[in-house]
Amino acid sequence: MAEPTLVQVFGTNATQTATQLVISKTDLVTVGLTPSATNTAESLMVAILQFAKAELNTTKQETNTDIQVTILDDATPTIIVRNNANYRQLGLTINLETPDTGSGVDPDNY
């Protein structure tokens, strides 16, 4: 198999150069993002993770061993109390798999 492509992980209009990664907000509408000039960094990160999760998951990894990053939903949301308010906490687990060299996370290994 082959490494997942930019389009598969970041959307139809994703491109890159030597210095830039461009992800179109319109590609993230399918996961619930409402594109605007004032999207928060956190809303964009959540949209990117949700979009990438469709390609980078253990089901697809079973048939494509070149997938080294998987994003999984934690099964059960929990309610936490912070500042006297209830919050729904939803978890994602991101797994990074690379041959064991004893080093930490190096993005160039994936």
DSSP file (Angstrom, degrees, kcal/mol; ACC not computed):
  #  RESIDUE AA STRUCTURE BP1 BP2  ACC     N-H-->O    O-->H-N    N-H-->O    O-->H-N    TCO  KAPPA ALPHA  PHI   PSI    X-CA   Y-CA   Z-CA
    1    1 A M              0   0    0      0, 0.0     2,-0.3     0, 0.0    63,-0.1   0.000 360.0 360.0 360.0-177.0    0.0    0.0    0.0
    2    2 A A        -     0   0    0      1,-0.1    64,-0.2     3,-0.0     3,-0.1  -0.859 360.0 -88.0-125.2 158.1    1.0    3.7    0.0
    3    3 A E        -     0   0    0     -2,-0.3    64,-0.1     1,-0.1    -1,-0.1  -0.313  58.5 -93.9 -55.0 143.4    1.3    6.4    2.6
    4    4 A P        -     0   0    0      0, 0.0    -1,-0.1     0, 0.0     2,-0.1  -0.366  48.0-123.1 -58.5 142.9   -2.0    8.3    3.0
    5    5 A T     >  -     0   0    0      1,-0.1     4,-2.0    -3,-0.1     5,-0.2  -0.379  16.9-108.5 -87.3 166.0   -2.1   11.4    0.8
    6    6 A L  H  >>S+     0   0    0      1,-0.2     4,-3.4     2,-0.2     5,-0.6   0.909 121.2  52.6 -55.9 -43.5   -2.5   15.0    1.7
    7    7 A V  H  >5S+     0   0    0      1,-0.2     4,-1.5     3,-0.2    -1,-0.2   0.902 109.1  48.6 -62.7 -42.4   -6.0   14.9    0.2
    8    8 A Q  H  45S+     0   0    0      1,-0.2    -1,-0.2     2,-0.2    -2,-0.2   0.881 122.5  32.6 -65.4 -38.0   -7.0   11.8    2.2
    9    9 A V  H  <5S+     0   0    0     -4,-2.0    -2,-0.2     2,-0.1    -1,-0.2   0.816 135.2  20.6 -91.2 -33.2   -5.8   13.3    5.5
   10   10 A F  H  <5S-     0   0    0     -4,-3.4    -3,-0.2     1,-0.3    14,-0.2   0.502 112.5 -89.7-120.2  -6.6   -6.5   17.0    5.1
   11   11 A G    ><< -     0   0    0     -4,-1.5     3,-1.9    -5,-0.6    -1,-0.3  -0.326  44.9 -65.4 117.1 162.2   -9.1   17.4    2.3
   12   12 A T  T 3  S+     0   0    0      1,-0.3    -1,-0.1    -2,-0.1    -5,-0.1   0.784 127.9  44.8 -54.6 -35.9   -9.5   17.8   -1.5
   13   13 A N  T 3  S+     0   0    0     -3,-0.2    -1,-0.3    11,-0.1     2,-0.2   0.294  81.1 128.9 -98.2  10.6   -7.9   21.2   -1.6
   14   14 A A    <   +     0   0    0     -3,-1.9     2,-0.3     9,-0.1     9,-0.2  -0.448  30.1 167.2 -69.1 135.2   -4.8   20.5    0.6
   15   15 A T  E     -A   22   0A   0      7,-1.9     7,-3.0    -2,-0.2     2,-0.3  -0.930  16.1-159.0-140.1 164.6   -1.5   21.4   -0.9
   16   16 A Q  E     -A   21   0A   0     -2,-0.3     2,-0.2     5,-0.2     5,-0.2  -0.995   8.1-176.0-145.5 153.5    2.1   21.8    0.3
   17   17 A T        -     0   0    0      3,-2.5     5,-0.0    -2,-0.3    -2,-0.0  -0.634  56.1 -80.8-124.6-171.6    5.3   23.5   -0.7
   18   18 A A  S    S+     0   0    0     -2,-0.2     3,-0.1     1,-0.2    -2,-0.0   0.752 130.4  22.8 -64.7 -22.3    8.7   23.3    1.0
   19   19 A T  S    S+     0   0    0      1,-0.1     2,-0.4     0, 0.0    -1,-0.2   0.491 117.4  56.8-124.3  -5.9    7.5   25.9    3.6
   20   20 A Q        -     0   0    0      2,-0.0    -3,-2.5     0, 0.0     2,-0.5  -0.978  47.4-162.4-136.5 144.0    3.7   25.8    3.7
   21   21 A L  E     -A   16   0A   0     -2,-0.4     2,-0.5    -5,-0.2    -5,-0.2  -0.997  20.4-162.5-114.9 123.5    0.9   23.4    4.3
   22   22 A V  E     -A   15   0A   0     -7,-3.0    -7,-1.9    -2,-0.5     2,-0.5  -0.940   9.9-179.6-113.6 122.0   -2.4   24.7    3.1
   23   23 A I        -     0   0    0     -2,-0.5     2,-0.4    -9,-0.2    -9,-0.1  -0.984  24.1-133.8-120.0 123.9   -5.7   23.2    4.3
   24   24 A S    >>  -     0   0    0     -2,-0.5     3,-1.1   -14,-0.2     4,-0.5  -0.627   2.5-147.1 -80.4 127.6   -8.9   24.6    3.0
   25   25 A K  G >4 S+     0   0    0     -2,-0.4     3,-1.4     1,-0.3     4,-0.3   0.830  97.5  66.2 -61.0 -31.2  -11.5   25.3    5.6
   26   26 A T  G >4 S+     0   0    0      1,-0.3     3,-0.9     2,-0.2     4,-0.3   0.811  94.4  58.5 -63.4 -27.4  -14.2   24.4    3.1
   27   27 A D  G <4 S+     0   0    0     -3,-1.1     3,-0.5     1,-0.2    -1,-0.3   0.723 101.1  57.2 -70.5 -19.6  -12.9   20.8    3.1
   28   28 A L  G X<>S+     0   0    0     -3,-1.4     5,-1.7    -4,-0.5     3,-1.3   0.439  78.3  90.5 -92.5  -0.6  -13.6   20.7    6.9
   29   29 A V  G X 5S+     0   0    0     -3,-0.9     3,-2.1    -4,-0.3    -1,-0.2   0.846  76.0  67.9 -60.7 -33.7  -17.3   21.6    6.6
   30   30 A T  G 3 5S+     0   0    0     -3,-0.5    -1,-0.3    -4,-0.3    -2,-0.1   0.702 101.4  46.8 -63.2 -18.7  -18.0   17.8    6.3
   31   31 A V  G < 5S-     0   0    0     -3,-1.3    -1,-0.3     2,-0.1    -2,-0.2   0.255 131.9 -88.0-107.5  11.8  -17.0   17.4   10.0
   32   32 A G  T < 5S+     0   0    0     -3,-2.1     2,-0.3     1,-0.3    -3,-0.2   0.410  76.1 143.6 107.0  -1.9  -19.0   20.4   11.2
   33   33 A L      < -     0   0    0     -5,-1.7    -1,-0.3    -8,-0.1    -2,-0.1  -0.534  38.4-151.6 -73.8 134.5  -16.7   23.4   10.8
   34   34 A T        -     0   0    0     -2,-0.3    -8,-0.1     2,-0.0    -1,-0.1  -0.909  25.7-131.6-100.6 104.3  -18.3   26.6    9.9
   35   35 A P        +     0   0    0      0, 0.0     2,-0.3     0, 0.0    -9,-0.0  -0.300  42.7 148.2 -61.8 133.6  -15.6   28.5    8.0
   36   36 A S    >   -     0   0    0     -2,-0.0     3,-1.1     1,-0.0   -11,-0.0  -0.966  60.0-107.2-154.0 168.0  -15.0   32.1    9.0
   37   37 A A  T 3  S+     0   0    0     -2,-0.3    -1,-0.0     1,-0.2     0, 0.0   0.593 118.1  49.7 -72.6  -9.9  -12.2   34.6    9.3
   38   38 A T  T 3  S+     0   0    0      2,-0.0    -1,-0.2     0, 0.0     0, 0.0   0.102  71.2 145.7-120.1  22.5  -12.4   34.2   13.1
   39   39 A N    <   -     0   0    0     -3,-1.1     2,-0.1     1,-0.1    -6,-0.0  -0.339  52.1-116.3 -56.0 139.9  -12.3   30.4   13.6
   40   40 A T     >  -     0   0    0      1,-0.1     4,-2.0     4,-0.0     5,-0.2  -0.411  15.5-117.6 -76.2 157.4  -10.5   29.7   16.8
   41   41 A A  H  > S+     0   0    0      1,-0.2     4,-2.3     2,-0.2     5,-0.1   0.892 116.9  52.1 -59.0 -39.6   -7.2   27.7   16.7
   42   42 A E  H  > S+     0   0    0      2,-0.2     4,-2.6     1,-0.2    -1,-0.2   0.899 107.0  50.8 -67.0 -40.2   -8.9   25.0   18.8
   43   43 A S  H  > S+     0   0    0      1,-0.2     4,-2.1     2,-0.2    -1,-0.2   0.889 112.0  48.5 -65.0 -36.3  -11.9   24.7   16.5
   44   44 A L  H  X S+     0   0    0     -4,-2.0     4,-2.5     2,-0.2    -2,-0.2   0.904 110.8  50.1 -68.6 -40.9   -9.6   24.3   13.5
   45   45 A M  H  X S+     0   0    0     -4,-2.3     4,-2.6     2,-0.2    -2,-0.2   0.926 111.2  48.7 -62.8 -44.1   -7.5   21.7   15.3
   46   46 A V  H  X S+     0   0    0     -4,-2.6     4,-2.7     1,-0.2     5,-0.2   0.917 111.8  49.5 -62.0 -43.0  -10.7   19.7   16.2
   47   47 A A  H  X S+     0   0    0     -4,-2.1     4,-2.5     2,-0.2    -2,-0.2   0.913 111.4  48.9 -63.1 -42.6  -11.9   19.9   12.6
   48   48 A I  H  X S+     0   0    0     -4,-2.5     4,-2.9     2,-0.2     5,-0.2   0.933 113.2  46.9 -63.0 -45.4   -8.5   18.7   11.3
   49   49 A L  H  X S+     0   0    0     -4,-2.6     4,-2.2     1,-0.2    -2,-0.2   0.921 112.9  49.1 -62.3 -43.9   -8.4   15.8   13.8
   50   50 A Q  H  X S+     0   0    0     -4,-2.7     4,-0.7    -5,-0.2    -1,-0.2   0.905 114.1  45.8 -63.3 -41.1  -12.0   14.8   12.9
   51   51 A F  H >< S+     0   0    0     -4,-2.5     3,-1.1    -5,-0.2     4,-0.4   0.947 114.0  47.6 -66.3 -47.7  -11.3   14.9    9.2
   52   52 A A  H >X S+     0   0    0     -4,-2.9     4,-3.2     1,-0.3     3,-1.5   0.829  99.7  69.1 -63.7 -32.0   -8.1   13.0    9.5
   53   53 A K  H 3< S+     0   0    0     -4,-2.2    -1,-0.3     1,-0.3    18,-0.2   0.793  88.3  65.1 -58.4 -29.4   -9.7   10.4   11.7
   54   54 A A  T << S+     0   0    0     -3,-1.1    -1,-0.3    -4,-0.7    -2,-0.2   0.806 117.9  24.8 -65.0 -28.0  -11.8    9.2    8.7
   55   55 A E  T <4 S+     0   0    0     -3,-1.5     2,-1.3    -4,-0.4    -2,-0.2   0.768 117.0  61.2-102.5 -36.6   -8.5    8.0    7.0
   56   56 A L  S  < S+     0   0    0     -4,-3.2    15,-3.1   -48,-0.1     2,-0.3  -0.637  78.2 116.5 -99.4  78.5   -6.2    7.4    9.9
   57   57 A N  S  > S-     0   0    0     -2,-1.3     4,-2.1    13,-0.3     5,-0.1  -0.912  75.5-106.3-139.7 166.0   -7.9    4.7   11.9
   58   58 A T  H  > S+     0   0    0     -2,-0.3     4,-1.5     1,-0.2    -1,-0.1   0.806 114.8  59.6 -67.1 -29.3   -7.2    1.1   12.9
   59   59 A T  H  > S+     0   0    0      1,-0.2     4,-0.6     2,-0.2     3,-0.3   0.949 111.8  39.2 -63.5 -47.8   -9.8   -0.3   10.4
   60   60 A K  H >> S+     0   0    0      1,-0.2     4,-1.2     2,-0.2     3,-0.9   0.837 110.1  61.3 -70.4 -31.6   -7.9    1.3    7.5
   61   61 A Q  H 3< S+     0   0    0     -4,-2.1    -1,-0.2     1,-0.2    -2,-0.2   0.827  93.7  64.7 -63.7 -30.5   -4.6    0.5    9.0
   62   62 A E  H 3< S+     0   0    0     -4,-1.5    -1,-0.2    -3,-0.3    -2,-0.2   0.823 113.6  31.9 -62.0 -30.6   -5.5   -3.3    8.9
   63   63 A T  H << S+     0   0    0     -3,-0.9     2,-0.4    -4,-0.6    -1,-0.2   0.525 124.3  46.7-104.0  -8.3   -5.5   -3.1    5.1
   64   64 A N    ><  -     0   0    0     -4,-1.2     3,-1.8     1,-0.1    -1,-0.2  -0.825  59.4-176.2-135.2  95.9   -2.8   -0.4    4.7
   65   65 A T  T 3  S+     0   0    0     -2,-0.4    -1,-0.1     1,-0.3    -4,-0.1   0.554  77.4  76.0 -71.5  -6.4    0.3   -1.1    6.8
   66   66 A D  T 3  S+     0   0    0    -64,-0.2     2,-0.7     2,-0.0    -1,-0.3   0.586  70.1  99.6 -78.6  -9.7    1.8    2.3    5.7
   67   67 A I    <   +     0   0    0     -3,-1.8    -3,-0.1    -6,-0.2     3,-0.1  -0.698  43.0 165.7 -76.7 115.4   -0.6    4.1    8.0
   68   68 A Q        +     0   0    0     -2,-0.7    29,-2.9    42,-0.2     2,-0.5   0.484  57.1  62.5-110.2  -7.7    1.5    4.8   11.0
   69   69 A V  E     -B   96   0B   0     27,-0.2     2,-0.4    41,-0.1    27,-0.2  -0.981  62.7-176.4-121.0 127.7   -0.7    7.3   12.8
   70   70 A T  E     -B   95   0B   0     25,-2.2    25,-2.9    -2,-0.5     2,-0.5  -0.964  12.6-158.3-125.1 146.0   -4.2    6.4   14.0
   71   71 A I  E     -B   94   0B   0    -15,-3.1     2,-0.4    -2,-0.4    23,-0.2  -0.987  17.6-175.4-122.1 122.8   -6.8    8.6   15.7
   72   72 A L  E     -B   93   0B   0     21,-2.9    21,-3.0    -2,-0.5     2,-0.3  -0.936  24.3-125.1-124.2 140.7   -9.4    6.8   17.8
   73   73 A D  E     -B   92   0B   0     -2,-0.4     2,-0.3    19,-0.2    19,-0.2  -0.655  27.5-125.3 -75.5 134.1  -12.6    8.0   19.6
   74   74 A D        -     0   0    0     17,-2.7    17,-0.2    -2,-0.3    -1,-0.0  -0.664  26.6-125.0 -75.3 141.9  -12.7    7.1   23.2
   75   75 A A  S    S+     0   0    0     -2,-0.3    -1,-0.1     1,-0.1    -2,-0.0   0.861  83.0  38.7 -63.2 -44.9  -15.9    5.3   23.8
   76   76 A T        -     0   0    0     -3,-0.0    -1,-0.1    14,-0.0     2,-0.1  -0.920  69.7-139.5-121.5 122.1  -17.7    7.2   26.5
   77   77 A P        -     0   0    0      0, 0.0     2,-0.3     0, 0.0    13,-0.2  -0.432  23.0-150.5 -68.9 152.0  -17.9   10.9   27.0
   78   78 A T  E     -C   89   0C   0     11,-2.2    11,-3.7    -2,-0.1     2,-0.5  -0.878  10.2-126.8-121.7 157.0  -17.6   12.0   30.7
   79   79 A I  E     -C   88   0C   0     -2,-0.3     2,-0.3     9,-0.2     9,-0.2  -0.903  29.7-176.9-102.3 126.1  -19.0   15.0   32.5
   80   80 A I  E     -C   87   0C   0      7,-2.8     7,-2.9    -2,-0.5     2,-0.5  -0.876  21.2-132.6-119.4 156.2  -16.5   17.1   34.4
   81   81 A V  E     +C   86   0C   0     -2,-0.3     2,-0.4     5,-0.2     5,-0.2  -0.941  30.5 165.9-110.7 124.3  -17.0   20.2   36.6
   82   82 A R  E >  S-C   85   0C   0      3,-2.5     3,-1.1    -2,-0.5    -2,-0.0  -0.992  70.1  -5.3-138.7 128.8  -14.8   23.1   36.0
   83   83 A N  T 3  S-     0   0    0     -2,-0.4    -1,-0.1     1,-0.3     3,-0.1   0.888 128.6 -58.9  54.9  41.6  -15.4   26.6   37.3
   84   84 A N  T 3  S+     0   0    0      1,-0.2     2,-0.3    -3,-0.0    -1,-0.3   0.739 117.2 107.6  61.7  25.6  -18.8   25.5   38.7
   85   85 A A  E <  S-C   82   0C   0     -3,-1.1    -3,-2.5     2,-0.0     2,-0.4  -0.979  70.3-118.6-132.0 147.2  -20.0   24.5   35.2
   86   86 A N  E     -C   81   0C   0     -2,-0.3     2,-0.4    -5,-0.2    -5,-0.2  -0.681  30.5-172.6 -84.6 135.3  -20.6   21.1   33.7
   87   87 A Y  E     -C   80   0C   0     -7,-2.9    -7,-2.8    -2,-0.4     2,-0.6  -0.982  23.1-131.4-126.7 139.8  -18.5   20.2   30.6
   88   88 A R  E     -C   79   0C   0     -2,-0.4     2,-0.6    -9,-0.2    -9,-0.2  -0.821  24.4-155.4 -87.9 120.3  -18.8   17.2   28.3
   89   89 A Q  E     -C   78   0C   0    -11,-3.7   -11,-2.2    -2,-0.6     2,-0.4  -0.883  11.4-174.3-102.6 119.7  -15.3   15.8   27.9
   90   90 A L        -     0   0    0     -2,-0.6     2,-0.4   -13,-0.2   -15,-0.1  -0.926  12.6-146.8-112.5 135.8  -14.8   13.8   24.7
   91   91 A G        -     0   0    0     -2,-0.4   -17,-2.7   -17,-0.2     2,-0.4  -0.815  14.9-171.6-110.9 144.7  -11.5   12.0   24.1
   92   92 A L  E     -B   73   0B   0     -2,-0.4     2,-0.5   -19,-0.2   -19,-0.2  -0.986  13.4-150.9-122.1 139.8   -9.4   11.2   21.1
   93   93 A T  E     -B   72   0B   0    -21,-3.0   -21,-2.9    -2,-0.4     2,-0.6  -0.956   7.3-162.5-110.7 126.9   -6.4    8.9   21.3
   94   94 A I  E     -B   71   0B   0     -2,-0.5     2,-0.4   -23,-0.2   -23,-0.2  -0.944   6.9-165.0-110.6 120.9   -3.7    9.5   18.8
   95   95 A N  E     -B   70   0B   0    -25,-2.9   -25,-2.2    -2,-0.6     2,-0.5  -0.896   4.3-162.3-109.0 133.9   -1.2    6.6   18.3
   96   96 A L  E     -B   69   0B   0     -2,-0.4     2,-0.5   -27,-0.2   -27,-0.2  -0.969   8.5-170.7-116.3 122.6    2.1    7.0   16.6
   97   97 A E        +     0   0    0    -29,-2.9    -2,-0.0    -2,-0.5     3,-0.0  -0.960  19.7 141.9-121.0 125.7    3.9    3.9   15.4
   98   98 A T        -     0   0    0     -2,-0.5     3,-0.1    12,-0.0    12,-0.1  -0.976  60.0 -73.0-151.0 156.7    7.4    3.8   14.1
   99   99 A P        -     0   0    0      0, 0.0     2,-0.7     0, 0.0     3,-0.1  -0.256  62.3-100.5 -53.2 142.1   10.3    1.3   14.3
  100  100 A D        +     0   0    0      1,-0.2    -3,-0.0     2,-0.1     0, 0.0  -0.533  56.8 153.3 -75.3 109.3   11.8    1.5   17.9
  101  101 A T        -     0   0    0     -2,-0.7    -1,-0.2     2,-0.2     3,-0.1   0.371  61.3-114.5-111.5  -0.3   14.9    3.6   17.9
  102  102 A G  S    S+     0   0    0      1,-0.3     2,-0.1    -3,-0.1    -2,-0.1   0.493  78.7 117.8  81.4   2.6   14.6    4.6   21.5
  103  103 A S        -     0   0    0      1,-0.2    -1,-0.3     3,-0.0    -2,-0.2  -0.473  64.7-107.2 -97.9 173.0   14.1    8.3   20.6
  104  104 A G        -     0   0    0      1,-0.2     2,-0.5    -2,-0.1    -1,-0.2   0.162  64.4 -43.0 -78.6-158.6   11.1   10.5   21.2
  105  105 A V        +     0   0    0      3,-0.0    -1,-0.2     2,-0.0     3,-0.1  -0.605  56.6 177.1 -76.5 121.9    8.6   11.8   18.7
  106  106 A D    >   -     0   0    0     -2,-0.5     3,-2.7    -3,-0.1     4,-0.2  -0.964  23.1-150.9-124.1 111.0   10.2   12.9   15.5
  107  107 A P  G >  S+     0   0    0      0, 0.0     3,-1.6     0, 0.0    -1,-0.1   0.776  93.9  67.7 -53.8 -27.4    7.7   14.0   12.8
  108  108 A D  G 3  S+     0   0    0      1,-0.3    -3,-0.0     2,-0.2     0, 0.0   0.624  88.7  67.1 -69.6 -10.4   10.1   12.9   10.1
  109  109 A N  G <         0   0    0     -3,-2.7    -1,-0.3     1,-0.2   -12,-0.0   0.470 360.0 360.0 -86.3  -1.1    9.6    9.3   11.1
  110  110 A Y    <         0   0    0     -3,-1.6   -42,-0.2    -4,-0.2    -1,-0.2   0.412 360.0 360.0-119.3 360.0    6.0    9.2   10.0
